[in-house]
């Protein structure tokens, strides 16, 4: 068994099984020399290069007033009255710190008899359960992180006036009538447009936009005659299978961790950082690999007392929302280091009048 190939296979399986885990931007380090609680600094590129505007020159005037046959010459053009030197510091990258907060790991013991008599397919019998556990863990953790952090509640009133804040929407309770279905769907469509406007005003890129919804919102969308779902059932990637369609420029991802709520954000709004230390000297064998931004270490050890192998996967990780540069402003309003790459839509159901 080649540990390197096994780790690559494990990471490949993990990547295909991740739903929410496939959404955040990823950064990874192999052979990390620090530990849990340390900070990894990730480059945060500036949004744009500033431009300075200045006049080409003052107007050239005819030196002989009223004589239409005499035109100004080059010597009549005055030098600029102010400096035209462009501002320095065009490239303004900053370091964005992400703290490694958690060691996540799982392992499986394989007894001598299991290896000899029962183990027929290592991938499906050992790797698949290990990676499935990792995928379920990351999906749950990222769902909780989205709920706690995808919000513009940290913006001031002036900043919300400039780029928009979180959105609230009220829908009538479900009664199954056609008019009720259309009214519920219309309210959700309006919320989509409001969220799209808020992201556009914050100059969030139009590509790679997601909205995370729960099964209840999915049902409202699928019952909407304006919604066109897309079938990805033939794709082995868990994220693609979870996307039920594109709606107003957002890939709609369904996850059971969410209720009557929607979270709109760009892929760059979330950052998942992973790192794993080098193979310990006491391990029998092992490998560290990076596939699609996930750093994972596989260790194999042997217990002489039990005559059993132990195969495990582990990684250290941290998550963060990506905030803007200190000098970021919109329409003359300073936003600074605030989160604007996503927002929350809170949905409430109202009983009919007299109901």
N, C-alpha and C positions, 0 to 999 in steps of 0.2 A: 504494500500500500504506500503510494507516494503521498506524503502529507501535503505537499504543495498543490497537487492536482485535486486532492480531497477538499482542501480549503477553497480553491477556485470553484469546485462543484458546489460546495456548501453556500458560497456567496451568490452563485448564480441562482440557486434555488431560493435563497432568501430574497433576492431582488425581484424574482417573479411573484413571490407571495406577498410582497408589501403593497398595501393599498395607500394609506395615508403616508407611509414611510417613503414612498416614491415621489412625493410632491415637494418637500423642502429642497432648497439648494443644499449641496453637500460639500463638506471639506473633510479630508482625512489625512492622518499622518501615521506612517509605519515606523516601527522601532522607536517609539516615543520614549524619551528619557525622563519625563516628569512623572506626575502622578495625579490622582483624583484631587480636584480642587485647584489644580494649576489652570492657567489661562492660555489658550491658543489665540494668537492675533491673526486675524484674517484681513487681507487688504479689502478696503471698501473704496471702489473707484468713485471719482467725482461724477456728478450727473452730466456736466457739460463744461466746455472751455469758455471762460468769459470773453466778451468782445468789447473793445472800447471804440466809441464813435467820436470822430472829429471831422471838421470841415476840411475839404481839399485845399482851399485857399480863400482869401477874401475876393469879392467880385472885382474884375478888372473894369475900370472906367475909362472912357474916352478922355484923354488929357486935354483935348480942345473942346470945350463945351459947345454944343450946337453944330459942330462940323461933321456931317455924315460921311464925308470922304476920308476921314482920318480915323483909323482903328487903333486900339490899344496894342502895344508890343509886349514881348516877354519881359522886358525890363520894367514895364509898368506894373507887373504883378508883385504885390508885396509878400514878404515872408509871413508864415503863420504867426499869429500873435501868441499862441499857447503851445505847450509841448504836445507832441503827437506820439510820444513813446508809449508802446503798449504796456499794460500792467504785467508785472512779473508773477510767476506762480500759476501758469496755465494748468499744469498737472497737479491736482490737489488731492491725491489719494490719502486716506487716513487708515489707521489700524483699528479694526473692529474686534474687540475682545469677546471670546466665547469661553466660558468656564466649563471644564470637564467636571461634571457633578456626580456621575453615576457609573459604577462598574456593573455591567450586565453580563450574565454568564449562565450556561447550562451544560450538562454533561450526561453521559450515559455509560454505565458499566457493562462490559461484555465478558461474561464468564467463559472459561475454557470450553465448556460443553456447548454453550451457545455458538461460539465461533466454529466449533468442529461439526455440530449437527444441525443448527438452526439457521445460521446466517447464510442466506442464499443471494440476496441482493443488498449490498451495503448502502446504496443510495436510497432506496425506498424504505429499508428497515431501520437505518440509523440516521443518515443525513436528513431525510425528510422530516422526521419528528423533531430533530434538533432545530432545524431552520424554521419550521412552522412555529415552534414556540417563540423563537426570536421575532418572527414577523408579527405574531399576535401581540407580543409585548410592545414592540415599537408602534404598532397601530394604536394601541390603547394609550400609550404615553403621548403620542403626537396629538391624538384627539383631545386629551386633557389640556395639553399645551395650547392648542388652538382656541379652546373655550376660554382659557384664562388670559390670553394675550392678544388675540386678533380683535382689537377694539381701538377706537379713536377717543376713548374717554379721557386720555391724558392731554388732549388739546385744549387750549383756552377758547373762550367764546370768539375772540377775534380770529384765531386760527381756524376754527370751525366755519366761520363765515367765509374764509378764503378758500378752503379746500373741502369743506363738508365734514360732517361727523357721522356717528353711527345712525342707523335708520330704524325707525319703528313703524310697524304696519299692523293694522287690525283687519281681521277677516271674519266673516260670519260663521257661526257654527255649522257643521255639516248636516244637511238634511236630505241629500241625494237628488234634489230636483235639478233640472238643467240650469235654471236661473241661478241657483245656489252654487253649482260647480263653476259657472262662468264668473260669478262675482268673486269667489275665492281665488280663482286663477288670475283675474284681472288685478286684484290687490297684490299678488305675488309678482306679476309682471311689472307693475309700477315700482315695486321695491327693487327689482332688477335694474330698472332704468335709473332710479335714484342712486343706487350703488355704483353703477357705471359712470354716472356724472361725477360722483365724488372722487372716483379713481382717476378720471380724466383730468379733473381740476388739479389734482395733485401730481399730474404728469407721470402717472404710473404707466409703464409700457402696455400696449394693447394686446400683445401676444402672451401666451402662457398664463392666462388668468383662470383661476379656479373659484368655484363656490361649493362649499361643503354643506350638505343638507342631510336631514334624517329621513326615515321612511315616510313620515307623515307628509313632509313637504314634497317628497318624491311622488307620492300619490296625487297631490294637488297638481303637480306639473304634468303627470301622465294623463290626467283627466282633462287637461286644458286642450281644447281643439287647436290652439295656436302652437302647441309644443310638438316638435318633431323629434322623436327619440331615435337613437342610433344604436344598432345592435353590434356589440363587440364580443358576442359569446364565443366566437371562434378564436379569440386571442388568448394566449396562455398567461398574459400579464395581468396581475390582479387589479392594478389601477385601471387599465383599459376596460376590464370587465365591469368595474364599478362606475365608469362614466356612462351615464344614461343618455347623454346628448349634449349639444352645444346650444346655449340660450343667451342671446344678446352678447355674444363674444366670450362667454364663460363656459368652461368645461364643468358640467354638473356632476359632482362626485357624491355618492350616497354612502353613508356609514351609520351603523346602528347606534353609535355612541351619542348621536345628536337627536334632539327633539324638535319642537317648533321654533327653529332658529336657523339662520343661514350665516355663513362666514365667507366673505368675498376677499380675495387677496391675490397678489401676483406671486409667482414661484419664488422670487427673490425676497419675499417678506419673511420667510422662515429660513433659518440656517441650522442644519444638523451637522455637528462636528463629531468625528469619531477618531480615536487613536488607540493603538495597542502597543504595549512595551515589547521588547525583544523576547525571544524564546528563553525561558529560564534554564540555567545550567542543569537543574535536577530533572528536567523532563526527558523522557526517552526520545521523543522526536516531536516536531511541531513545525508550523509554518505561519507566517503573517502575510496576508494578501489584501489587495485593494481592488474591488470590482465595482465600478459605477459609484465611487465615492464612499463606499462602506469599508472601513478598516476592521478586519476581524482576525483574531488569532485562534488557531486550532492547536490544542495540546494533546499528546498521547502519553499516558503514563501506565505503569504496570505494578500491580499489587501482588507480590510474591506469596503473601499469606493466603489470599483468595484465588490466586492464579486467574486474575482477571485484568483485562485492559480497561482503561477509562479514557473516553474520547470526549473532549469538551470544546465549546466555542465561547469566546469572551471578547469584549471590547469595552472601552471607556468612551462615554459620549456626553455631550452637552447640547442644549438647544437655546436659540436666541431669536428674537425678532430683530430685523434689520432696520435701524433708524437712519435718519438722513444726516448729512453733514451739518456742522454748526452754522454755516453761512447759507443754508438752504432757505429760500423765500419764494413765495408765490404772490404775484400781483402786489408787490410791495410789502406784504406781510411776512415777517420773519417767522419761519417754522422751526428752524434749528434741528437739534437732535431729538426729534419726535417721530413716532411711528405713524406713517400715512400710507403704507403700501397695502393696507387691508382695512376692513371694517366689519362690524357686526350688524345683522338685521334681526331685531327682536320681533317675534310674531305673537299676537294675542288673538284669541277667539272671543267674539262677543255674541251674547245670546240675542235672538231677535226681539224686537220691541214687543212687550206684552207676553214674552215667552217665559 
